[in-house]
Amino acid sequence: MIKESDNFFEKVYTVARKIPFGRVTSYGAIAIYLGAARSARMVGWAMNKAHNLEDVPAHRVVNKKGLLTGKHHFDGTNLMQQLLENEGIVVIDNQIQDLEKVFWNPSEHLS
């Protein structure tokens, strides 16, 4: 549950924790859900800091085209891709394939 008193990063993490296994969302979709449509970059900053938080699946947040733009914030060369592939998501050249099939929109799934 998102509380009004949570700071923006905590609100982002609350949404990210709800992304189902085998699905991804975008920085922009999270920003829109939080009522801050022009804050996709700030969601990205939150995700950059989340790679140390074990309970936040930051690997499931990508850019609007399905590119793994945050991959350099993960330990190892291809950890973000490996985590996604372990969930059945196909990634080729740092881009999620069939994005429309694995995309999870928080505005459609969270009340």
C-alpha atoms as a printed R data frame, in Angstrom:
    type eleno elety resid chain resno      x       y       z
1   ATOM     1    CA   MET     A     1  0.000   0.000   0.000
2   ATOM     2    CA   ILE     A     2  1.296   3.426  -0.929
3   ATOM     3    CA   LYS     A     3  1.062   5.972   1.854
4   ATOM     4    CA   GLU     A     4  0.912   9.712   1.304
5   ATOM     5    CA   SER     A     5  3.745  10.105   3.805
6   ATOM     6    CA   ASP     A     6  6.144   7.899   1.799
7   ATOM     7    CA   ASN     A     7  8.816   9.758  -0.115
8   ATOM     8    CA   PHE     A     8  8.827   9.397  -3.907
9   ATOM     9    CA   PHE     A     9 11.506   6.693  -3.975
10  ATOM    10    CA   GLU     A    10  9.572   4.608  -1.427
11  ATOM    11    CA   LYS     A    11  6.418   4.954  -3.548
12  ATOM    12    CA   VAL     A    12  8.383   3.741  -6.579
13  ATOM    13    CA   TYR     A    13  9.702   0.759  -4.612
14  ATOM    14    CA   THR     A    14  6.186  -0.123  -3.438
15  ATOM    15    CA   VAL     A    15  5.015  -0.296  -7.064
16  ATOM    16    CA   ALA     A    16  8.111  -2.198  -8.218
17  ATOM    17    CA   ARG     A    17  7.571  -4.838  -5.533
18  ATOM    18    CA   LYS     A    18  4.175  -5.587  -7.108
19  ATOM    19    CA   ILE     A    19  5.493  -6.314 -10.621
20  ATOM    20    CA   PRO     A    20  4.707  -9.994 -11.170
21  ATOM    21    CA   PHE     A    21  7.373 -12.607 -11.895
22  ATOM    22    CA   GLY     A    22  7.949 -12.826 -15.645
23  ATOM    23    CA   ARG     A    23  6.607  -9.325 -16.339
24  ATOM    24    CA   VAL     A    24  8.182  -5.884 -16.757
25  ATOM    25    CA   THR     A    25  7.053  -2.291 -16.594
26  ATOM    26    CA   SER     A    26  8.585   1.019 -17.571
27  ATOM    27    CA   TYR     A    27  9.869   4.010 -15.672
28  ATOM    28    CA   GLY     A    28  7.148   6.100 -17.293
29  ATOM    29    CA   ALA     A    29  4.342   3.696 -16.416
30  ATOM    30    CA   ILE     A    30  5.343   3.853 -12.756
31  ATOM    31    CA   ALA     A    31  5.557   7.654 -12.894
32  ATOM    32    CA   ILE     A    32  2.086   7.908 -14.456
33  ATOM    33    CA   TYR     A    33  0.638   5.552 -11.844
34  ATOM    34    CA   LEU     A    34  2.121   7.718  -9.086
35  ATOM    35    CA   GLY     A    35  0.535  10.843 -10.591
36  ATOM    36    CA   ALA     A    36  3.891  12.245 -11.674
37  ATOM    37    CA   ALA     A    37  3.757  11.621 -15.426
38  ATOM    38    CA   ARG     A    38  6.807  13.778 -16.170
39  ATOM    39    CA   SER     A    39  8.985  12.015 -13.588
40  ATOM    40    CA   ALA     A    40 10.122   8.899 -15.460
41  ATOM    41    CA   ARG     A    41 13.738   9.980 -14.999
42  ATOM    42    CA   MET     A    42 13.208  10.262 -11.235
43  ATOM    43    CA   VAL     A    43 11.791   6.715 -11.243
44  ATOM    44    CA   GLY     A    44 15.010   5.704 -13.011
45  ATOM    45    CA   TRP     A    45 17.077   7.327 -10.263
46  ATOM    46    CA   ALA     A    46 15.073   5.388  -7.683
47  ATOM    47    CA   MET     A    47 15.707   2.147  -9.559
48  ATOM    48    CA   ASN     A    48 19.429   2.963  -9.743
49  ATOM    49    CA   LYS     A    49 19.497   3.101  -5.953
50  ATOM    50    CA   ALA     A    50 17.310  -0.019  -5.595
51  ATOM    51    CA   HIS     A    51 19.871  -2.511  -6.878
52  ATOM    52    CA   ASN     A    52 21.077  -2.879  -3.276
53  ATOM    53    CA   LEU     A    53 17.572  -3.596  -1.973
54  ATOM    54    CA   GLU     A    54 16.932  -7.324  -2.257
55  ATOM    55    CA   ASP     A    55 13.150  -6.994  -2.065
56  ATOM    56    CA   VAL     A    56 12.868  -4.540  -4.990
57  ATOM    57    CA   PRO     A    57 12.938  -6.301  -8.386
58  ATOM    58    CA   ALA     A    58 14.618  -3.395 -10.184
59  ATOM    59    CA   HIS     A    59 15.496  -5.695 -13.091
60  ATOM    60    CA   ARG     A    60 11.799  -5.683 -14.039
61  ATOM    61    CA   VAL     A    61 11.802  -1.948 -14.810
62  ATOM    62    CA   VAL     A    62 12.966  -0.954 -18.283
63  ATOM    63    CA   ASN     A    63 12.546   1.993 -20.613
64  ATOM    64    CA   LYS     A    64  9.400   2.443 -22.707
65  ATOM    65    CA   LYS     A    65 10.952   0.580 -25.652
66  ATOM    66    CA   GLY     A    66 11.992  -2.388 -23.528
67  ATOM    67    CA   LEU     A    67 15.674  -1.489 -23.432
68  ATOM    68    CA   LEU     A    68 17.721  -2.531 -20.407
69  ATOM    69    CA   THR     A    69 18.905   1.021 -19.798
70  ATOM    70    CA   GLY     A    70 19.617   0.380 -16.116
71  ATOM    71    CA   LYS     A    71 21.786  -2.693 -16.651
72  ATOM    72    CA   HIS     A    72 25.043  -0.965 -15.715
73  ATOM    73    CA   HIS     A    73 23.728  -0.503 -12.151
74  ATOM    74    CA   PHE     A    74 23.727  -4.264 -11.589
75  ATOM    75    CA   ASP     A    75 26.757  -6.247 -10.510
76  ATOM    76    CA   GLY     A    76 28.228  -8.283 -13.338
77  ATOM    77    CA   THR     A    77 28.116  -7.650 -17.047
78  ATOM    78    CA   ASN     A    78 24.728  -9.169 -17.851
79  ATOM    79    CA   LEU     A    79 23.038  -9.664 -14.481
80  ATOM    80    CA   MET     A    80 19.899  -7.692 -15.370
81  ATOM    81    CA   GLN     A    81 19.452  -9.730 -18.542
82  ATOM    82    CA   GLN     A    82 20.147 -12.996 -16.709
83  ATOM    83    CA   LEU     A    83 17.549 -12.188 -14.038
84  ATOM    84    CA   LEU     A    84 14.954 -11.438 -16.711
85  ATOM    85    CA   GLU     A    85 15.803 -14.553 -18.709
86  ATOM    86    CA   ASN     A    86 15.476 -16.637 -15.521
87  ATOM    87    CA   GLU     A    87 11.878 -15.409 -15.456
88  ATOM    88    CA   GLY     A    88 11.267 -16.490 -19.055
89  ATOM    89    CA   ILE     A    89 11.683 -13.078 -20.670
90  ATOM    90    CA   VAL     A    90 13.557 -13.105 -23.970
91  ATOM    91    CA   VAL     A    91 16.231 -10.409 -24.292
92  ATOM    92    CA   ILE     A    92 18.199  -9.829 -27.497
93  ATOM    93    CA   ASP     A    93 20.745  -7.000 -27.851
94  ATOM    94    CA   ASN     A    94 19.667  -5.508 -24.511
95  ATOM    95    CA   GLN     A    95 16.038  -5.303 -25.615
96  ATOM    96    CA   ILE     A    96 13.058  -7.267 -24.378
97  ATOM    97    CA   GLN     A    97 11.345  -9.184 -27.141
98  ATOM    98    CA   ASP     A    98  7.531  -9.243 -27.347
99  ATOM    99    CA   LEU     A    99  7.353  -6.318 -24.903
100 ATOM   100    CA   GLU     A   100  3.587  -6.011 -25.349
101 ATOM   101    CA   LYS     A   101  3.140  -9.587 -24.063
102 ATOM   102    CA   VAL     A   102  5.225  -9.192 -20.901
103 ATOM   103    CA   PHE     A   103  4.419  -5.544 -20.140
104 ATOM   104    CA   TRP     A   104  2.636  -4.934 -16.826
105 ATOM   105    CA   ASN     A   105  0.922  -1.562 -16.458
106 ATOM   106    CA   PRO     A   106  0.475  -0.602 -12.802
107 ATOM   107    CA   SER     A   107 -2.373   1.779 -13.709
108 ATOM   108    CA   GLU     A   108 -4.366  -1.202 -14.988
109 ATOM   109    CA   HIS     A   109 -3.530  -3.616 -12.169
110 ATOM   110    CA   LEU     A   110 -3.289  -1.558  -8.975
111 ATOM   111    CA   SER     A   111 -6.126   0.385  -7.434
